[in-house]
Amino acid sequence: MEKWFRFVTAHPVAFTLIFISLAALGWPLRTLVRVNYDVRDYLPRDAPSTKALQAMGEEFGPIPNTRVMIRRVTVPEALAMKERLRSCDGVEDVTWLDDVADVYQPPSFWDADEASAYYVFDVPENAGTGTALFSVTVSNGMGVEAMASIRGVIDGNGTGNGAIGGEAALTAAATLGTLQETRWITIATALFVAAVLFVTTKSVTETLAILSGLGVAAVLGDASNILFGEVSFVTHAAGGVLLLAVSLDYSVFLMNRYRTFRQNQLPDPKSSTQAISPQEAMARALMAAFPSVLSSGATTVIGFLALLFMRFGIGPDLGRAMAKGVAISLLTTFMFLPSVTLVLERVKLHSAQLSKHRRSGGFGAFVSRACIPLSLVFAALAVPALLASSANTFYYGSSHIFGKGTQAGDDAAAIEEVFGKSDTYALLVPAGNPARERALSDSLHSLPQVASVISYVDNVGGEIPAGFPDPAALSPISTPSHSRFIIRTRSDYEGEETFALVRQIRSIAARYYPPPASGVAIRAYSSPKGAAPKVGTRPNIAAKNHDRGAKDLPTPHPASDPLAASGYLLAGEGVSAYDLMDTITADTLRINLVAVGSVVLVLAVTLRSILLPIVMVLVIETAIWLNLSIPFVLGTPVFYISYLIVTSIQLGATVDYAILFTERYRDILKEIRRKAPCAGDPGETAADLGAASNPCLAAAARTGSARPQASATHHPRLAAVARTGGARPQASATHNPSLAAVARTGSARPQVSATHNPRLTAVARTVDAVTGSMSVSAVVLTAVGFLMGTLSSHGILSQLGYFLGCGALLSMAGTLFFLPGMLVLLDRLPGTASRHHRA
């Protein structure tokens, strides 16, 4: 790599122009990347609800996905309003009370339970005005246009007189809100990073160079997403700012090395000048920073690549985009940043800034004295934090992404206040058996959570042949090959009760339409808690009362029929949330094992140790568990998507802290032992301190062996050392002070100060050396997270931001307070990497 780095530093102008040109070309490409805001689109293709949505979309169009509430309307006005809603842009169908009851009869003839799901009178004893709730089907991809058109209709009936809820409304709100909020988050992040760099760097050159490098990397990262064609809303909103915060570490590490070489003014052996040239200083900085930056980047990339193993599509979408972005950042750090720095050096922008690097050993000395107790305290929190993080209350879908204070959240609350919780499911079954469909409808009506069912047998009647009614009027519920049941439920979009209802409906559907491949066996759906499924056979009730025996069973379906493998298909927001819960909870263990195992493997190869990587990753994992346990303590529900993503992101983004600390600690400890081979260290043997190269220590190492007199004979001063278990252990110190510490080998004196213990001295110096650089990275990542959490109205993005902000602080605290004590304890074990790296 040295030849390449010297080539880069020899042609700074060329590399600067190349990267600036690439960024200029990439800028317009950023706008061509499509953004998907629909969480359901990222369910696995083999999920039952995904297959159901696809099959129904091809034959019937989308299922009802929007609720529109209008206050103070009469029944005739509501019927007129239904037609106006049907004419809105992007609206395919609208259902209301007239689809389940004869609204031209007096209200006393209506079924009270069914009617209450669509219309509630303002005053019970007055059959005048009331509040109507319409179930609207919006075309896929038309949510924004449809919501604007629907909003115009309900506002035309009186400002504040209506509300819109449902999945399509939430997706449209996320599309509009996130686009605008992402701009503000990006601007605020860029300004904050610029302010931090201005304060912490020593010249305008460093500030401009780092900002230029981050900007070019961000533009190239966003533009290269066009390779994927489409990205998720999480990647679009969080990817750029996360990449900026993560990549800052690489730039800071390189510029710190460059500043060191420039300040030392080392002689240049290849130049006649006395002071080192900027090109030479940058080449040396690149070679010195390359191993640590590459190791840090590799672990970060692995943390993101672990998301590729998620079956839930948002994880792989974010993982591949961020891994690619980190790779681009590394290239920018090693090629563009050095080049633009050398170009700016020629402009002589060296004005002093606010950075004041004070040399203070107070914090390091404190950590060195308290590192062992701090490690024990931190370790004691690990298991409770792990248990608490797993005991959170979770949201799996998107129904709660907007809370109070947002229009979407307030509208959802207004609808729920009048009509309670409700959702709409669609059940698809083979056509051709009215008796079986009637039995299925009766079973569905028997469920207390079902408010109404719209189907051919419910609205037309099984006695009327399929050819007589107008096919256009029946298109939402019936085709020659399939029948569809539109089920209106009194249930939330997700939760234990909702998931239990989904299992009940699937069980009922499987009773009448079992999967052909399984004969009469019924597939049971286990609960999220892993309850044992009940597997049985199709009961004979339907066949006895309605089917007239096995001869009425539907004929086998062709292989192209989507029902061929399942017998029925069920879709709906609650159904998607159930499948999402099933999918992403199964992802958790797999993602964590892949991420942790891969990072440990990379670090084991880099550090040539097994125990060190395990300890380093344990530090960050404990910080992750503490981070995810905060909502449990506060009693706040957690979006499982945020929960799952942050476990990988925090590991990949903050394991750099542990790498930086460990490598600096080993270097400093090596230097201390090289300069003072006879330095005392309680618990250290003379052989550990390099007895092979020190004859004094070689003799002392044999103290207490079978030949104690030999050492005294050859070296009088070792006689006192040989007596270091006797009544006068201090005698050796008067004869040879350097051996006094060795004489205390094995004594129980852990309270010896850092000045007498090279490990604790190394801890103090390491803490003082890395706290500044680590703080810059952690503060930036924390600020980026909190900015996202504060400025984003999208619940998933907001919670992900707060997780990242708190996680950065906890990872830094774990590295500074937990890791030092673990390294000191680990260094006493034989065969550890730190013992093999001594002078």
N, C-alpha and C positions, 0 to 999 in steps of 0.2 A: 504493500500500500504506500510505502514511502515514495516510490517513483511517481505514483499517481498524484499524491498530495503535492509533491513539488511541481508537478505539471500544472495542477490547478492554480497554485499560488504564483506560478510564472506567467499565467495568462488571465489575470483577474478581470480585465475589461471584456474579453470574449465571453467568459462564463456569465458575467453579469448581464450582458446583452442577450445571451441565449435564454436565460431564465425570465427576464423581463418580457421578451418576445412571446415566450410560451404563455406567460400570465395574461398578456394582452389578447392572445388568441383564445384563451380559455374563458375570459370574462363573459363574452356573449353566450358561450355554451352552457353556462350555469343556468340560464333561464329556460333552457330546453329540456331540463330534467323534470319529469313529471313527479308529482308528490301524491301519494295515496293516504287518505285519512280514515279509511274504513278498516277497523280492526278485524272484521270478519274475513277480509280478503287474505289474511295471513294465517288463517287456520290451515292445518295440513289438508292436502287434497283428498286424503282418504278418510277424513273426519265425516261422520254420518251427516251432520248439518251442512257441511260443504257440498257433499254429493246431492243432498236434498235441494239446496238453493240452486245448484247448477241445473238439475233436472227440471225443477219448476220454472226456472227462468226461461228455459228453451221452449217449454210447452204452454205455460200459463203467464209468464212474466213474473216480476218480483212479487213478493208477498207484502201485505200491508206493513208499512214501516214508519208511519207518521200518525200522530194524534193531533187533531185540531179542535180546540174548544172555543165555542162562541157563547157569550152570555146574553141574557135578556132577549131571546127570540121565541116566537111562537112556533108551533109545529109546521104550519105552512111556510113560515119564513125559513125554518131550518131546511125544509125540502128545497126551497129556492136556493138557499146557500149551498146545498149539496151540489147542485148543478153548476153553480159558479166555481166551486172548488174543483170540480171535474174538468173545467175548461182551463185551469191554470197550467202554465208551462211545466212540463215534466211530470204531470200527474196522470197516471194511467187509470186509476179507479178510485171510487169513494164508496164506502158502505156506511149505513146509518140504521136507525131504528126501523125504517120502512122495509129493510131487507130481512128482518126477523119477526116483524109483527105488522098487523093491519092498522096503520096509523089513522085510517079514516073512521075507525070505530072509536067509541068513547074510551078514554084511558082506563076505565074500570075493567075493560075487556082485555087489556094487555097483560102479558105475563110480567109481573112486577120485577122479578129478578132479571129477566132479559132487558126490560125497558130501562132499568136503573143504570145499566152499563152504557146507555146511549143518550138518555135524556133525564134531567132532574128538574122538576118544577121549582120555581122560585118559592112559591108558597104551596104546601101540600094541598090545602083545601081549595086552591084557586087554580083552575085548569087554563091559566092564561099563558104567561111567558115562563121560560125556563132556560136552562143551560144545556146546550147540545154538544156532544162529543162525537166527532167524525173519525172514522178509520180510513186513512188515505194511503194509497200505494204510489210511491214516487219512483220514477225510472232510475236505474243505476247510472251514476255519473251526472245526474241532473239535480242534485240536492240543492246547490246554491241558487240556481235559477228558480226551482220550484218553491223554495222557502221565501224568496223575495216576492214571487207572485202571490203565494198564499198569504203572506203578511199584508200585502196590499188589500186583499179581500177582507180579512178580518178587521183591519184598521179602518176600512171603509164603512164597516158596520159600527164604528165607534172606537176611538183611540183607547187603548187599554181594555177593550171589551173581549179580547180573546187571548189565546195562548197556543203555542205549538210545542209539541214534544215528540219523543220517539227517536229511533236510531238515525233516520235521515236528517232530522233537525239537528241532532248532535254532531253528525259528520259535517253538515254545512257550516255550523258555528265554529267547529274546529278548523275548517278550511279557511274561513275568513279571518278568524281571530289569530291563528298561529302565524299566518303570513305576515300580518302587521307586527305582531309581538316579536317575531324572530328578528326583524330589522332592528327594533329597539334593543333587544338583548345583544345583538352583534355590535351595535354602535357603543353601548354602555361597556361591553367587555373590552373592546378595542381601546376606549379612552382610559379604562382602569389599568390595563396592561401598560399603556404608554406612561401613565403616571408612576406606576411601580418601577418601571425601568428607568425613568428619569431620576427617581430618588435613589435607586440602588446601584446604578452604573456610575462610572467615573467620568464619562465624556459623552458629548453629543454623538460622536462617531459610533460608540457602542449602542446607544439607544436607537439611532436611525438604522443601523445595520440589523439589529435584532428585529425591529418592527418590520423592516423590509422583508426579511426572511420569513417571518410569520405570515405576512400578507401574501407573499408569493405562494407559500405552501398551502394557505387556505384557499386561494383562488384555484390552484391546480387540483387540490383535493375535491372541491365542489365540481369543477368542470369535468373531471374524470369520472364522476358518477354517471355521465351520459352513457358510459359503457354498459350500465345496468338498465338504462331506459327509464326506470322508475325507482323511487326510493320511498320509504315509509315516512310518515310525519315525524316520527322520533328521530330518524336519521337527519331529516331536513332541518329540524329545529335545534337539535342538540349536537349533531355531529360536528358542525363547524366550530362552535365555541369550545367543545370538548377537545377537539384537535388542537386548537390554539393553546389551551391551557396545558395539555400534555406535552406539546412540542416545545414549549418555552424552556423546559428542563434542558433539552439538548443544546439550545442556543446559549443558555447561561453557562453550562459546563464548559463549552468550547471557548467562550469569551473570557471566562475566568482563567483558563489555561493560557490563552493568548496574552492577557494582561500580565500574568506572572512572568512569562518569558520576556515581555517588553520591559517590565520594571526591573528585572534582574540585570539587564544590559550585559548578557553573557557575550564573550568574544565569539566572533563568527570565524570558524577555521577556514571557510571558503571565501572569505572577503578580506580585503586589506584594511577595512575599517575596524575600529576598536569596539563599537557598539553593534549589537545584533540588528539586522535589518528587519523591517516589518514582514517581508516575505519569508525569511528564515524563521522568525518567531511564529508566524502562522503555520508554517509547515511542521514545526516541532509541536505546536499546540494540537494540530490535527492528529499527529501520531500519538501524542500522550492521551488525548481525550477519546480516540477512536475505540479502544476496548470497552471502556465504561459506558460510553454513549451507545455503542452497538449492543452491548449486553442489556442496557436499560431499554433500548428500543425493541429488542427481541422479546423480552418478557412482556412489554406492552402489547406488541402484536399478537403474542400468544393469548393474552387475556381476551383480546377482541375476537381472535379466531375461534376461541372456545364457544362463542355464540353461534358458530356455524352448526354446532351439533344440536341446536334447539330445533324441535319440530315446528314450533310456533314461528312463523315467518319473519316477524319483526326482529328477532334476535339475529338470524343470519344476515338480514338486510343491513342492520347496524354494524354487525361484526365485520363483514367484508368491506364496507365503506370505510370504517375506521382503521382497519388493518392496512388497507391501501393508502389511506391518508397518512398514517404514521410512517409507512415506507417512503412516501413522497417527502415527508418532513425530514427524514434522515438524509435523503439525497440532497435536499435543500441545505441542510445544516453542513454537510461535508463539501458542497460545491458552491452554492450561491452565497451563503453567509460569509465564508472566507474571502470570496471574490469581491463582494460589495464592501466588505470592511476595508480591504486594501485599496479599493478605489476611493473610498471616503477618507482614508488616511492621507491621500494625496491632496485633499481639499483642506487639510489641517483643521478639522473641527474638533478641537481639544478643550473647549471651554469647560471649566469646572462646573459640576452639578452639586446637588444637595447630598450626595453620598458621603457619609463619614464612617469609615470602618474603624471602629474603636477596638483596641485589643483588650479584651477583658476575660479573665479566667474565672469569674465568680460563678457563672451558671454551670460551666463545665466542672468546677470543683464540687459544687453541690451535687450534681448528678453522679460524679464518681464516688462521693461518700454515701449516697442513698440508693445507688443503682440496684443492689441486691434486694433490699426491702421493697423498692418500687417494682421490681420484677415479680416478686412473690405476690404483691397486691394485684398487679395486672393479670398474672396467671390465675389467681383465684376468681377473677371476674369472667374468665373465658367460658366455663361451662354454664353458669347462669345466663350469660349473654346469648349463648347458642340456643338454649332452651327458650328464652324470651323471644328471640328473633323468629323462632319457628311457631310461636303461639299467637302471632298477630291475627287480627281479623282481616280477611282479604277481599278485595274486589277483583273479579277476573275479567269482566267485560268493560264496556265504555259507558254504561248508563249513569255513572256517578262522576264523570270527568269534569262536569261543570257544577259548581256549588252556588251557594247564596251570593248575591251581588252580581251575577252574570245573568243576561237575559235568558239563556238556555236553562240555567239552573232555576231561576225564578218561575219561568213558565212551567217547568216540570213540577215544581212544588204547588203551583196554582191548580194544575190539572188533578194532581193527587189529592188536594184538599177537598175537591168537589166529588170526584169519581173514585177516589182510592187508587190503589195500585192496580195496574192492568197491563196486559201484554197480548199479542196476537201470534198464534201458531198456525202453521199450515201443515196438514197431514195428507200425503199423497198415497193412494192405494190403486190397485188395478180396477178398472171398470168391468161391468158385466155381471155383477151379482148384487142386485138391490137388497135382497134379504140380508146378506152379510153386511152391507153398508148400513142398513137400518139397525142391526144389532150393534155395530160399532158405534153408531151415533148415540144409541141409548146408553151404552156403557160410558161414553164421554160425558153425556148429560148428567150421569150419576155422580160425577166428581164434584165436590162442593166448590172447588176453585174455578170451575168452568161456568162462565156467564152466559155464553151463547155459542151455537154451532151453526154455521152456514154451509150447506152442502146440497147436493142434488136431492137426496132423500128427505132432507129437512125443508127445502124450499119448493120443490116441485112435487115430490112424492114418488115412492118406488113403484107405484101402480101405473104411472104414466110412462109409456114407452119413450125411449131416448130420442126418437126422431120427431116427436110432436112439438116440443117447445122450441122457441127460436134459438138456434145455436149461438148467435151473438150474445143473447142475454145470459146464456149459461157458460160463456167462455171463461169466466174467472173460476168456475168450480167443476166443469165437466168437459171432457173430450171423449171421442170414441174409445180411446184406450185407457184413460185414467180418470179417476174422480178425486177431487180435492176438498178437504174439510177445512174451513176457516174457523179456528177455535179462538174465541175471545175469553181470556182468563182474568181472574182477579188475583194476580200475583205480581210480585216485583220482577224486574228484569234478571235478577240473580239473587242468590242466597240459598240457605239450606232448604227452605220451604219450596222455592222455585225448582231447585234441583230434584227434590222429591217428586214434585208434580211431573217433571220431564220423564223421570223413570216410570211413573205410573202410566202416563200416556203411551210411552214406548211399550210397556208391558201389555197394555190393552191392545195396541195395534198388532203386536206380535202374536197375541192370542187368536186373532181372526185372520191375520195375514203373516204366517210364519215364513222365515226364509226358506225358499224351496230346497236349497242345498242341504238344510239340516232336517228335512222331513218334518216331523211334528215337534221337534225340540225347539224350545223358546230361548232366545238369547236374553240373559239377565244382565242388567247394568248395575255394577257395583257402586256403592256410595263413595263419596270422596274420602271417607274415613276408612275405607277398606273393609267394609262389612262383607261377610260371606254372601255371595249371590245365591239366589234361589233359582234353581234350574228345574223346570218341570215340563210337562207336555201340554199341548193345546187342549183345553177343556172341551167336553162334549156338549156343553150347554148350547153354544151357538149352532152347532150342527143339529142338535136335537130339536131346538125350537124354531130355527130359522133356515138352516142349510139343507134340511132333509137328507142328511148323511153326506158321505164323502163324494157322491156323484156330483154335488154342486160346487166342489172346490174349483177355484180358478184354474184355467189351463196353464201349463208351464209357459213362462215368458221367454221370448227370444233373448239371445245373448246380449243384444244391443239395448235391451230394456234396462233402465237404471234400477228397476225394482227386482231384477233377476236375482241379485245376491242378497237383498235385504228383506224383500217381501213388502215393505212400506218405506216411506221417507218422511221425516219430520223436520221442520225448519221453524225458525223464530228467534227473536233476540235472546230469550231465556235459554233456548236450545243451544244456540251458539255459545252462550256464556258457559253452559254445562260442558260442552266439548272443549272449550278453551281451558276450563278448569282441569279437565282430564288431561289435556295435552301439556300444559305448562307445568303442572305439578310433577308430571312424570319427567320433565326436562331438568328439574332442579338438581337432583343428585348427579345426573350424567354431566351437566355443564360444570358443576363444581369439581368433580373428579378430573375432568379433562383439563380445566384451567389450572388447578393446583398441581396436578401431576406433571403437566407440561412445563410450568414455571420451575418447579423443583428440578426437573431433569436438565433444563437449560442452565440453571444456576449450579447444579452439581458438576456439569462439564466445565463451566467457566471457572468455578472456585476450586475444583478438584477436591470436593468434600461432599459428604452426604448429610452430615448433621447440620452444617451451617445453612444450607438451603431450607431444610425443614424448619429450623428455628426462625429464619427470616420470613418464610411464608406464614408460619404460625403467628408471628407478630401482626402481619397485615390481616390475616383471617380473624384474629381476635378483634381487631379494630372494626372489621366489617360486621361481626356479630354485635358488637356494642352499638354500632351505627343503626343496625336494623332492629335493635331492641328498644330504641327510643320511642317509636310509635306504640309499642306494647305498654310501656310505662305511662305514656300520655293517654292511652285509650283511643288512639286514632286509627281508623282503618287504613290498610295499605293496598295500593294497586299492585297486583302480583307481577305485572309487567315491569314496573319500576324495581320491585324487589329482586326479580330475577336478573335484570340487566345490570343493576349496580353491583351485584356480587362479582361479576366479571370485570366491570369497568374499574371499580375501586382497586381490585387486585392488580390489574394491568397498569393502572395509572400511578399508583403509590408504592408499588414494590421497589420503585427507583430509590425511594428514601432509604430502605433497608440495604439496597446494594451500595449506595453512596457511603452510608455509615460504615458498613462492614469492610469495604475495601480501604477506606481511609484509616479505620482502626487498625487493620492488619499492617498497613504501611508504617503507621506511627509506631506501633509496637515493635516492628522489625527494626526501625531506626533506633529506638531506645535500647534495645538489646545489643545492637551492633556497637553503639557508643559506650555502653556500660555493661560489659559482659559479667562483671562481678556484682551487679546491682542486686540488692536483696529483694526477694519475692516470697512471702510466706506461702508455704505449700509447694515451692519450686525445689527441685533437686538440682545438684550441681551439674548432672549430666544434661538436664533440660537447658541450663544456661550456657551450654557450649563447652563442657569440660574437655572435649576432645582437643580444642584449640587453646586451652588455658591450663598449664600444668598445675597451677595452684589449686584450681577447682577440681582437677582430676584427682589430686590427692584428697581433697576435702570430700569428694564424692564417695571415697572409700571409707569415710569415717563411719564407724559402727560396724564395719565388715569384719571378716575373720582375721584381717591383718592390720589392726589399728596402729601397731607400733611402727610399721614400715614407714608410714607417712611422717611420723615424728622424727624418725631417724634421719630421713632425707631432708626434712624441712622443720626446723625447731618450732616455727610459729604455728605449725599445724598441730602441735601437741595440745595447745589450748582448744583448738577446734575439736580434737578427738574427745575432749572432756565435756562437750556441749550437752550432755545429759546429766552432768554431775551437779555439784553444789554451786559451782561458780561459772555459769554459762557465759558471763560477760567477759571472762578473762581473755577470750580470743580477740575481742574488739580492741583491747589495749595493745595487742601485738600486731594485728592486721585488721583494720576497720572494714576493709572490703569483704573480708570473710565472715564478719559478724552476722551479716544477713544470711549467708549460706548456713552458718551454724544454727540459725533458727529454723532451718528446714524441718518441716514436720511439726513444729510447735503450733499450738492452738492460739494464734494471734491474728485473727481476721480483722482486728480493728486497726491494723497498721495503716497509716495514712497513705495517700496516693503518692507522696514523695518517696516512699520506700517500696512501693509496689508498682512495677512497670505496667501491669494491666490497668490499674486504676489511673495511673498517670496517662496512659494511652486513651482511656475513656474521657478524661477531662479535656485533653487536647483535641480529641476527635469531636466532642460536643461543641467546643468553641469554634472548630474549623468548619463544620458542616451546617451549623444552625442557620447561618446567614443564607446560604444558597438554598437550603431546604425550606426555609421560611418564605422565600420569594415564590418558589413553586407552590407551596401549600396555600399561601395567601391568595395567589392568583386563582388556583383551582377552587378554593373556598368562595372567593368573590364571584367567579363565574357561576358556580352552583347556586349561590344565594340570589344572584341577579335573575337566573332562570326561574328559580322558585318564586321570586317576588313578582316578576313582570309577566309570567305566563299564567293565563287563566285556565289553561288546559290542565286538568288534575294530574294526569300521568306525567307530563313534562315538568310541572311544578314540583311534584314530589320527588321526581328523579333529580331535579336541581338541588333540593334541600339535602337529599341523601349524599350527593357528591360533595356539597359544601361541608357537611358534618364529617363525612368520611375522610376528607383530606386532613382535617384537623386531628381526628382520632388516629389516623395512620402516622402523622408526624409525632403525636404524643407517644404512641407505642414505640416508634423508632428511637426517640430520645430518652424515654424513661424505662421501657421494658427490654429493648434489645441490648443495651450496654451490660446490664447484669447477666443476661443470658450468654453473651459473648465471654464475659469474665469466667463464668462457671464452666462454659463449654471449653475454654482454653485449657482448663486443668485436666481434661480427659485425654488419654493417650490416642494418638492417631488422628487428631483433628487437623484441619487445614492450616489454622493459624500457627500451630506448633511446627509444621513443616516449612513455613515460610520465614523462619528466623535466619538471622545472618550467620 
